[in-house]
Amino acid sequence: MASTTALLSGLSGLNAHSRRLEVIGNNIANVNTTAFKSTRLLFSPALSRNISLGTSPSAATGGTNPGQIGLGVSIGGTQRNFTSGAVATTGISSDLAIEGDGFFIVERAGQQFYTRAGAFQLNSARQMVTQTGARVQGYGVDDNFNVIEGGLVDLEIPIGTQTLAEATENVTLAGNLNAGGDTATQPSITTFDQAFVDQADGATVLTGASLLTDVWDSSAAIGTPLFAAGQSIRLADIMKGDRTLPTADLAITGATTVQDMIDFMEDALGIVPGQVYPDGSTSGVTIDGAGVVTVTGNIGEDNTVMIDDSDFRLLDAAGAEIQEGMTFTQVQLADGESVTTTAAVFDSLGTRLFADITMVFESAGTTGTTWRYYIDSGDDTDVDLNVGTGTVSFDNFGRQIDTGPVSVSIDRLNTGAVDPLVFDLNLNSGSQSVTALSEESGVSTLGVPFQDGVELGILSNYSVGDDGVITGGFTNGQTRVIGQVVLATFSNPEGLVDSGDNNYLTGPNSGAPLVTPPLQFGSGRVVGGALELSNVDLGAEFINMIQTTTGYSAASRVISTTDQLLQQLVNI
């Protein structure tokens, strides 16, 4: 006799297969959804009606098995397939894909979500966000661009707003100093053609303590001062070797002394005073008993100071040039093998500064050669042009004996930058070094192949590496780490709860998230400029759809057959 149980079993088949068709339809609908993970529906038999539980074997019988009739099918559960989808290159820097295990961490309204969909973009605040506005989480960096691991922050990529400037800390010199050249024996000497005396009586010999307002030209009338308070002395267009020295001014007051003028001239000309040379001369600016001012420079042909009559200028209180000037005589030129190069360096604000480095052949002996360096910088904020001098010794093979760097300090007072700018001048940096060997051409060479400071640069682009590190490119050619994308892994990712928008929440059976940089603790690698595709297999889904349709039709046939049997029973 037909039973209504068969009807209910058929109905359970209809319900189960219709649910499976919903899952298949969802998979097919998301075949082009970024990083979508397909799901399958699993069936399980419903409870059985027990006719007999069976009997155990005995001496009289071999035993019987249970007699049970199934009551239909039920939905055992769904299972998500978390295998990785194919990775497609997009070329968009903000697109990220994961090869391997792990999830991106995003935050919205204070709640964390996990996603494999890396179709990110930048919002108006330059934060990396999902298409629905959830902020991507990761590690930030400190002021020195070091990744700060631990606490998660909203990842920011400040294109067009973040700037970078770094002060120079190291400068490398390279080249060869011609040890076959002439050693320096004499400096350049220039004298004022005028003799200066005290203007009060025309006879008092001037000293360093004499006031400039008491100075007069011995060839002029008594009582006619050469300088007056409110005026200023300007040194301009003076040549040192083949370099034009920067303009320097000395304001004259009623308290300005001759020594002040001497110190000013030594500073403005970059002369290191007090050095005694082989010809018996001593560097510096002096005034003798006859009132003659002599300018004795530094040794080395490249340090020859040449002053023309128009280079020493007297300005009135309004800054207008007074036509009466000074005349000079070039007594001698400096000699000695020398070479000069210019290093461009940067202060902490990214301001480009220049330092002229001159190497002069000072002496030669049984153990090698000695060269004196002079470093001048017109960007030093005080008048003193010279910012360093000293000697460097080379052995019999032209190698530097003391390989330590030379420390250079350039004043940056009242510029807003760190004061002073201090950097190391390295003459021996492995393959890039300065040697002192005889040069067949007879010419010393010197250059600056490297310095580590950078001028102002603006963040213009970025990329994400396999380890999730975000590297920013600046307009000054520099690159710096500006953040790091992190991943979350789960002991059971199938236990995550789908919350829509390609996001997941932790579930009771997912386990707690392990937050880690990519490539660590079993997490996958991040692929920048790419997206993970859906892992839906259309061929398999179509086969499942055929099987599901067949199962649905068969279940409906059970219902129709049972109905026919019931009709036969009624007809009887």
C-alpha positions as CSV (number, residue, x, y, z in Angstrom):
1,M,0.0,0.0,0.0
2,A,1.3,3.4,-0.9
3,S,2.5,5.5,2.0
4,T,2.6,9.2,2.6
5,T,6.2,8.7,3.8
6,A,7.2,8.3,0.2
7,L,5.5,11.7,-0.5
8,L,7.5,13.3,2.3
9,S,10.8,11.7,1.1
10,G,10.1,13.0,-2.4
11,L,9.4,16.4,-0.9
12,S,12.7,16.4,1.0
13,G,14.4,15.5,-2.3
14,L,12.8,18.5,-4.0
15,N,13.8,20.8,-1.1
16,A,17.4,19.6,-1.0
17,H,18.0,19.8,-4.7
18,S,16.3,23.2,-4.9
19,R,18.7,24.4,-2.2
20,R,21.6,22.9,-4.1
21,L,20.5,24.7,-7.3
22,E,20.5,28.0,-5.3
23,V,24.2,27.3,-4.3
24,I,25.1,26.5,-7.9
25,G,23.3,29.6,-9.2
26,N,25.2,31.7,-6.7
27,N,28.5,30.2,-7.8
28,I,27.7,30.8,-11.5
29,A,26.5,34.4,-10.8
30,N,29.9,35.1,-9.1
31,V,32.1,33.6,-11.8
32,N,33.6,37.0,-12.4
33,T,33.6,38.3,-8.8
34,T,37.1,39.2,-7.6
35,A,38.5,36.5,-5.4
36,F,35.1,34.8,-5.0
37,K,35.3,31.4,-3.3
38,S,32.8,28.8,-4.6
39,T,30.6,26.8,-2.3
40,R,29.2,23.3,-2.5
41,L,26.1,21.9,-0.8
42,L,26.4,18.5,0.9
43,F,23.5,16.1,1.4
44,S,23.0,13.7,4.2
45,P,20.3,11.1,4.7
46,A,17.5,11.9,7.1
47,L,16.5,9.6,10.0
48,S,15.5,6.1,9.2
49,R,12.4,4.2,10.4
50,N,13.5,1.1,12.2
51,I,11.7,-2.1,11.3
52,S,14.1,-4.2,13.1
53,L,17.4,-3.6,14.8
54,G,18.7,-7.0,13.9
55,T,19.7,-10.0,16.0
56,S,23.0,-11.4,17.0
57,P,24.3,-14.8,15.9
58,S,23.3,-17.8,18.1
59,A,23.5,-21.6,18.0
60,A,20.3,-21.7,16.1
61,T,20.7,-18.7,13.7
62,G,23.5,-16.7,12.1
63,G,21.9,-13.4,13.1
64,T,20.0,-10.8,11.1
65,N,20.9,-7.2,10.1
66,P,18.8,-4.2,11.0
67,G,15.8,-3.4,8.8
68,Q,15.5,0.3,8.2
69,I,13.7,2.5,5.8
70,G,15.0,6.0,5.1
71,L,12.9,9.0,5.6
72,G,14.4,11.2,2.8
73,V,17.3,13.6,2.4
74,S,18.5,16.6,4.5
75,I,21.0,19.3,3.9
76,G,24.2,18.3,5.7
77,G,25.8,21.7,5.3
78,T,27.8,23.9,2.9
79,Q,31.5,23.9,2.3
80,R,33.5,26.8,0.9
81,N,36.4,26.2,-1.4
82,F,39.3,28.4,-0.3
83,T,41.7,27.3,-3.0
84,S,43.4,30.3,-4.7
85,G,42.0,31.6,-7.9
86,A,44.1,32.6,-10.9
87,V,46.0,35.9,-10.6
88,A,45.4,38.5,-13.4
89,T,47.7,41.5,-13.9
90,T,46.0,44.9,-14.0
91,G,48.9,47.3,-13.7
92,I,47.0,49.3,-11.1
93,S,49.3,49.9,-8.1
94,S,46.4,49.8,-5.6
95,D,45.3,46.3,-6.8
96,L,46.6,43.5,-4.7
97,A,46.3,39.7,-4.9
98,I,47.3,37.0,-2.5
99,E,49.1,33.9,-3.8
100,G,48.6,31.3,-1.0
101,D,46.9,31.5,2.3
102,G,45.8,34.6,4.1
103,F,43.3,37.5,4.1
104,F,43.6,41.2,3.9
105,I,42.4,43.0,7.0
106,V,40.0,45.8,6.6
107,E,38.1,48.0,9.1
108,R,34.7,49.7,8.9
109,A,32.9,51.4,11.7
110,G,35.3,50.0,14.2
111,Q,34.8,46.3,13.1
112,Q,37.4,44.2,11.4
113,F,36.6,42.2,8.4
114,Y,38.8,39.8,6.3
115,T,38.8,39.6,2.5
116,R,40.7,38.2,-0.4
117,A,39.4,40.8,-2.8
118,G,42.3,43.3,-3.3
119,A,40.6,45.8,-5.6
120,F,41.6,48.7,-3.4
121,Q,41.7,52.4,-4.2
122,L,42.7,55.6,-2.5
123,N,40.1,58.0,-1.0
124,S,40.4,61.7,-0.6
125,A,42.5,61.3,2.5
126,R,44.9,59.1,0.6
127,Q,43.9,56.1,2.6
128,M,43.8,52.7,1.0
129,V,40.1,51.5,1.0
130,T,37.9,48.8,-0.5
131,Q,35.2,49.5,-3.0
132,T,32.7,49.8,-0.2
133,G,34.9,52.2,1.9
134,A,36.4,49.8,4.4
135,R,40.0,51.0,5.3
136,V,42.8,48.6,4.7
137,Q,44.9,47.8,7.7
138,G,48.7,47.3,8.0
139,Y,51.8,48.6,9.7
140,G,53.0,52.2,9.6
141,V,56.5,53.6,9.6
142,D,58.4,55.9,11.9
143,D,60.2,59.2,11.0
144,N,63.1,57.2,9.6
145,F,60.9,55.1,7.4
146,N,61.3,51.9,9.5
147,V,58.2,49.6,9.7
148,I,56.5,49.7,13.1
149,E,55.3,46.1,13.6
150,G,52.6,45.4,16.2
151,G,49.6,47.8,16.2
152,L,47.5,48.0,13.0
153,V,46.9,51.4,11.4
154,D,45.0,52.6,8.4
155,L,47.3,52.4,5.5
156,E,48.0,55.9,4.0
157,I,49.8,56.6,0.7
158,P,50.1,60.4,0.6
159,I,50.7,60.8,-3.1
160,G,51.5,64.5,-3.9
161,T,51.6,65.5,-0.2
162,Q,54.4,63.6,1.5
163,T,57.8,65.2,1.1
164,L,61.3,63.9,1.6
165,A,64.6,65.8,2.3
166,E,67.6,64.4,4.0
167,A,70.9,66.0,5.1
168,T,74.1,64.8,3.7
169,E,76.1,62.6,6.1
170,N,78.7,61.1,3.8
171,V,80.5,62.3,0.7
172,T,82.9,60.1,-1.3
173,L,85.9,61.4,-3.2
174,A,87.6,59.5,-6.0
175,G,90.5,60.2,-8.3
176,N,94.3,60.4,-8.4
177,L,96.6,63.1,-7.0
178,N,99.6,63.4,-9.3
179,A,102.6,62.5,-7.1
180,G,104.9,63.4,-9.9
181,G,103.9,67.1,-9.7
182,D,105.7,69.9,-7.9
183,T,105.4,70.4,-4.2
184,A,104.1,73.8,-3.0
185,T,106.7,76.3,-1.9
186,Q,104.9,79.7,-2.0
187,P,101.5,81.2,-1.7
188,S,100.0,84.1,-3.7
189,I,100.8,87.6,-2.4
190,T,98.9,90.7,-3.1
191,T,99.5,94.2,-1.7
192,F,97.5,97.4,-1.4
193,D,99.2,100.2,-3.4
194,Q,98.2,102.7,-0.7
195,A,99.9,103.1,2.6
196,F,97.6,103.8,5.5
197,V,98.3,106.0,8.5
198,D,96.4,107.6,11.3
199,Q,94.4,110.5,9.9
200,A,94.7,112.6,13.1
201,D,98.4,113.5,12.6
202,G,99.4,111.7,9.5
203,A,102.2,110.0,11.3
204,T,100.8,107.4,13.8
205,V,101.5,103.9,12.6
206,L,98.2,101.9,12.4
207,T,97.8,98.7,14.4
208,G,95.1,96.1,14.6
209,A,93.5,98.1,17.4
210,S,93.2,101.3,15.3
211,L,89.8,102.4,14.3
212,L,88.9,102.3,10.6
213,T,87.4,105.7,10.9
214,D,91.0,107.0,11.8
215,V,92.5,105.5,8.6
216,W,93.5,107.7,5.7
217,D,95.5,107.4,2.6
218,S,99.0,108.8,3.2
219,S,98.9,110.4,-0.3
220,A,95.7,112.3,0.6
221,A,95.3,115.5,2.6
222,I,95.5,115.2,6.4
223,G,92.1,115.1,7.9
224,T,90.4,113.3,5.0
225,P,89.3,109.9,6.4
226,L,89.3,107.0,4.0
227,F,86.4,105.3,5.9
228,A,83.4,106.7,7.8
229,A,80.8,105.1,10.1
230,G,77.7,103.9,8.1
231,Q,79.8,102.9,5.1
232,S,80.6,99.3,4.2
233,I,83.4,97.4,2.5
234,R,82.4,95.0,-0.2
235,L,84.7,92.3,-1.7
236,A,83.2,91.1,-5.0
237,D,84.3,89.2,-8.1
238,I,87.6,88.1,-6.5
239,M,89.2,85.1,-8.2
240,K,90.7,82.2,-6.3
241,G,92.3,79.9,-8.9
242,D,89.6,79.7,-11.5
243,R,86.7,80.2,-9.0
244,T,84.9,83.4,-8.3
245,L,84.5,83.9,-4.6
246,P,81.1,84.9,-3.2
247,T,80.4,88.6,-2.4
248,A,81.1,89.6,1.3
249,D,80.3,92.9,3.1
250,L,81.7,94.4,6.3
251,A,79.6,97.2,7.9
252,I,81.7,100.0,9.3
253,T,80.8,101.5,12.6
254,G,82.5,103.9,15.0
255,A,84.0,100.8,16.8
256,T,85.2,98.9,13.8
257,T,88.9,98.3,13.9
258,V,91.7,97.5,11.5
259,Q,91.8,94.0,12.9
260,D,88.2,93.6,12.1
261,M,88.9,94.4,8.5
262,I,91.9,92.0,8.5
263,D,89.7,89.2,10.0
264,F,87.0,90.0,7.5
265,M,89.3,89.8,4.5
266,E,90.9,86.5,5.7
267,D,87.4,85.0,6.2
268,A,86.0,86.3,2.9
269,L,89.0,85.0,0.9
270,G,89.1,81.6,2.7
271,I,92.6,82.1,3.9
272,V,93.8,79.9,6.7
273,P,96.0,82.3,8.7
274,G,99.3,81.4,10.5
275,Q,100.5,78.7,8.1
276,V,104.3,79.0,7.5
277,Y,105.4,78.1,4.0
278,P,108.8,76.9,2.6
279,D,109.6,80.4,1.2
280,G,109.3,81.9,4.6
281,S,105.9,83.6,4.2
282,T,103.0,83.2,6.6
283,S,99.4,83.1,5.4
284,G,97.0,85.8,6.4
285,V,96.3,89.5,5.9
286,T,98.8,91.9,7.6
287,I,99.6,95.6,7.9
288,D,103.3,96.6,8.3
289,G,104.9,99.6,10.0
290,A,104.7,101.5,6.8
291,G,101.0,101.0,6.6
292,V,101.1,98.6,3.7
293,V,98.4,95.9,3.7
294,T,99.6,92.5,2.3
295,V,97.3,89.5,1.5
296,T,99.1,86.2,1.7
297,G,97.0,83.3,0.5
298,N,97.1,79.5,0.8
299,I,99.6,77.3,-1.1
300,G,98.7,75.5,-4.3
301,E,98.1,76.9,-7.8
302,D,94.3,76.5,-7.4
303,N,94.5,78.8,-4.3
304,T,96.0,81.8,-6.0
305,V,94.1,84.9,-4.9
306,M,93.8,87.6,-7.6
307,I,92.3,91.0,-6.6
308,D,91.5,93.6,-9.2
309,D,91.2,97.3,-8.4
310,S,87.4,97.1,-8.7
311,D,87.1,94.0,-6.4
312,F,87.5,96.1,-3.2
313,R,84.5,98.4,-3.1
314,L,83.4,101.1,-0.6
315,L,79.7,101.6,-0.3
316,D,77.9,104.5,1.3
317,A,75.1,104.2,3.9
318,A,72.5,103.9,1.1
319,G,74.5,101.0,-0.5
320,A,75.7,103.1,-3.5
321,E,79.3,102.5,-4.6
322,I,81.8,105.3,-3.8
323,Q,83.9,105.7,-6.9
324,E,87.3,106.2,-5.1
325,G,88.6,102.6,-4.7
326,M,91.8,100.7,-3.9
327,T,94.5,99.6,-6.2
328,F,96.5,96.4,-5.8
329,T,99.7,94.8,-7.0
330,Q,100.0,91.0,-7.5
331,V,103.5,90.3,-6.0
332,Q,103.6,86.6,-6.7
333,L,101.4,83.6,-7.7
334,A,101.0,80.4,-5.7
335,D,102.7,77.3,-6.9
336,G,102.4,73.5,-6.2
337,E,100.4,70.7,-7.8
338,S,96.7,71.1,-6.9
339,V,93.3,70.1,-8.0
340,T,89.8,71.3,-7.0
341,T,86.4,69.7,-7.2
342,T,83.0,70.9,-6.0
343,A,80.7,68.7,-3.9
344,A,77.0,69.4,-3.9
345,V,75.5,68.5,-0.5
346,F,72.2,69.0,1.2
347,D,71.1,70.3,4.6
348,S,68.2,68.9,6.6
349,L,65.7,71.1,4.7
350,G,66.9,69.7,1.4
351,T,68.7,73.0,0.4
352,R,71.5,72.4,-2.0
353,L,74.9,73.6,-0.8
354,F,78.3,73.6,-2.4
355,A,81.7,72.9,-1.0
356,D,84.9,73.4,-3.0
357,I,87.5,70.8,-2.1
358,T,91.1,71.6,-3.0
359,M,94.0,69.1,-2.6
360,V,97.6,70.6,-2.6
361,F,100.8,68.7,-2.9
362,E,102.5,69.8,0.4
363,S,105.5,67.5,0.7
364,A,107.2,64.2,-0.3
365,G,109.4,62.0,1.8
366,T,110.8,58.5,2.2
367,T,107.5,57.1,3.5
368,G,105.2,58.7,0.8
369,T,103.5,62.0,0.1
370,T,101.5,64.4,2.1
371,W,98.6,66.5,0.6
372,R,96.8,69.4,2.3
373,Y,93.1,69.8,1.8
374,Y,91.3,73.1,1.9
375,I,87.5,73.1,2.0
376,D,85.6,76.3,1.1
377,S,81.9,76.9,1.1
378,G,80.1,80.1,0.2
379,D,76.9,78.7,1.7
380,D,78.4,78.8,5.2
381,T,76.2,81.3,7.0
382,D,79.0,83.3,8.5
383,V,81.7,85.2,6.5
384,D,84.4,82.6,6.9
385,L,84.7,80.9,3.6
386,N,87.0,78.1,4.8
387,V,85.3,75.3,6.6
388,G,88.2,72.9,7.0
389,T,91.8,72.2,6.4
390,G,94.2,69.4,7.2
391,T,96.6,66.9,5.7
392,V,96.2,63.4,4.2
393,S,99.2,61.1,3.9
394,F,99.8,58.4,1.3
395,D,102.3,55.6,1.4
396,N,104.9,54.5,-1.1
397,F,102.2,52.8,-3.1
398,G,99.9,55.8,-3.3
399,R,97.4,54.4,-0.8
400,Q,96.0,56.5,2.0
401,I,97.7,55.7,5.3
402,D,95.0,56.9,7.6
403,T,91.7,55.8,6.0
404,G,89.5,57.6,8.4
405,P,87.1,60.2,7.0
406,V,87.5,64.0,7.2
407,S,84.7,65.7,9.2
408,V,83.3,68.8,7.6
409,S,81.0,71.3,9.3
410,I,79.1,74.0,7.4
411,D,77.2,76.7,9.5
412,R,73.4,76.9,8.8
413,L,72.6,79.4,11.5
414,N,69.1,81.0,11.2
415,T,68.2,79.1,8.1
416,G,65.7,76.8,9.7
417,A,67.9,73.8,9.0
418,V,69.9,71.8,11.6
419,D,72.9,73.9,12.5
420,P,75.6,73.0,11.6
421,L,75.5,70.6,8.7
422,V,78.2,68.0,9.5
423,F,79.2,65.3,7.1
424,D,82.1,62.9,6.6
425,L,84.4,63.3,3.6
426,N,85.6,59.8,2.7
427,L,88.8,59.4,0.6
428,N,88.8,55.6,0.8
429,S,85.6,53.8,0.1
430,G,86.7,50.5,-1.4
431,S,86.6,50.7,-5.2
432,Q,86.0,54.5,-5.0
433,S,89.0,56.1,-3.4
434,V,91.7,58.7,-3.8
435,T,95.2,57.6,-4.7
436,A,98.5,59.5,-5.0
437,L,100.4,58.1,-7.9
438,S,102.5,59.7,-10.6
439,E,100.3,60.7,-13.5
440,E,101.8,60.5,-17.0
441,S,99.5,63.2,-18.2
442,G,100.8,65.4,-15.3
443,V,97.2,66.3,-14.2
444,S,95.6,65.4,-10.9
445,T,92.0,64.3,-11.0
446,L,89.4,64.5,-8.3
447,G,85.6,63.9,-8.3
448,V,82.6,63.2,-6.1
449,P,80.9,60.0,-7.2
450,F,78.6,59.7,-4.2
451,Q,76.9,61.7,-1.5
452,D,73.9,60.5,0.5
453,G,71.8,63.7,1.0
454,V,68.7,64.4,-1.0
455,E,66.9,67.5,-2.0
456,L,63.2,68.0,-1.6
457,G,61.1,65.3,-3.2
458,I,57.4,64.7,-3.4
459,L,55.8,61.2,-3.3
460,S,54.7,60.5,-6.8
461,N,54.2,56.8,-7.1
462,Y,54.3,53.5,-5.1
463,S,54.5,49.8,-5.4
464,V,53.8,46.8,-3.1
465,G,56.3,44.0,-2.8
466,D,55.8,40.3,-2.2
467,D,56.3,40.9,1.5
468,G,53.6,43.5,1.6
469,V,56.1,46.4,2.0
470,I,54.8,49.6,0.3
471,T,57.7,51.4,-1.4
472,G,57.1,55.1,-2.3
473,G,58.9,56.8,-5.2
474,F,59.7,60.5,-4.8
475,T,60.3,63.1,-7.5
476,N,64.0,63.4,-6.4
477,G,64.6,59.8,-7.4
478,Q,64.6,58.5,-3.9
479,T,62.6,55.5,-2.6
480,R,61.4,54.9,0.9
481,V,59.2,52.4,2.8
482,I,55.9,54.1,3.6
483,G,54.0,51.1,5.1
484,Q,53.3,47.4,5.0
485,V,50.3,45.4,4.1
486,V,49.6,42.5,6.6
487,L,47.7,39.3,6.3
488,A,45.5,37.3,8.7
489,T,45.6,33.5,8.6
490,F,43.1,31.1,10.3
491,S,43.5,27.5,11.5
492,N,40.1,26.8,9.8
493,P,39.3,29.4,7.2
494,E,36.2,27.4,6.2
495,G,34.8,28.4,9.6
496,L,34.6,32.1,8.6
497,V,31.2,33.7,8.3
498,D,30.4,35.4,5.0
499,S,29.2,39.0,5.7
500,G,28.7,40.1,2.1
501,D,30.7,42.5,0.0
502,N,33.4,39.8,-0.3
503,N,34.1,40.2,3.4
504,Y,34.3,37.6,6.2
505,L,33.9,37.7,9.9
506,T,35.5,35.3,12.4
507,G,33.2,32.4,13.3
508,P,32.9,30.1,16.3
509,N,34.9,27.4,14.4
510,S,37.4,29.6,12.4
511,G,39.9,30.1,15.2
512,A,41.4,33.5,16.1
513,P,43.2,35.4,13.4
514,L,47.0,35.3,13.3
515,V,48.2,38.7,12.0
516,T,51.5,38.5,10.2
517,P,53.5,40.1,7.4
518,P,53.2,38.2,4.1
519,L,55.5,35.2,3.6
520,Q,55.6,34.5,7.3
521,F,53.9,31.8,9.4
522,G,52.5,30.1,6.3
523,S,50.9,33.1,4.8
524,G,51.1,33.7,1.1
525,R,52.8,36.4,-0.9
526,V,51.2,39.6,-2.1
527,V,51.2,40.4,-5.8
528,G,51.0,44.1,-6.5
529,G,49.2,45.4,-9.6
530,A,47.1,42.3,-9.9
531,L,43.8,40.7,-8.7
532,E,42.8,37.2,-7.7
533,L,40.0,35.9,-9.9
534,S,37.0,33.8,-8.9
535,N,37.8,30.1,-8.3
536,V,34.4,29.0,-9.7
537,D,34.8,26.1,-12.2
538,L,32.0,26.6,-14.7
539,G,32.4,23.1,-16.2
540,A,32.0,21.5,-12.8
541,E,29.0,23.8,-12.0
542,F,27.2,22.9,-15.2
543,I,27.7,19.2,-14.4
544,N,26.4,19.8,-10.9
545,M,23.4,21.6,-12.3
546,I,22.6,18.7,-14.6
547,Q,22.9,16.3,-11.6
548,T,20.7,18.6,-9.5
549,T,18.1,18.9,-12.2
550,T,18.0,15.1,-12.6
551,G,17.7,14.6,-8.8
552,Y,14.9,17.2,-8.6
553,S,13.1,15.5,-11.5
554,A,13.5,12.1,-9.9
555,A,12.2,13.4,-6.6
556,S,9.2,14.8,-8.3
557,R,8.6,11.5,-10.0
558,V,8.5,9.8,-6.7
559,I,5.8,12.2,-5.6
560,S,3.8,11.7,-8.8
561,T,4.2,7.9,-8.6
562,T,3.1,7.9,-5.0
563,D,0.1,10.0,-6.0
564,Q,-0.9,7.4,-8.6
565,L,-0.7,4.6,-6.1
566,L,-2.8,6.5,-3.7
567,Q,-5.3,7.1,-6.5
568,Q,-5.4,3.4,-7.2
569,L,-6.0,2.7,-3.5
570,V,-8.9,5.2,-3.6
571,N,-10.3,3.6,-6.7
572,I,-10.3,0.2,-5.1
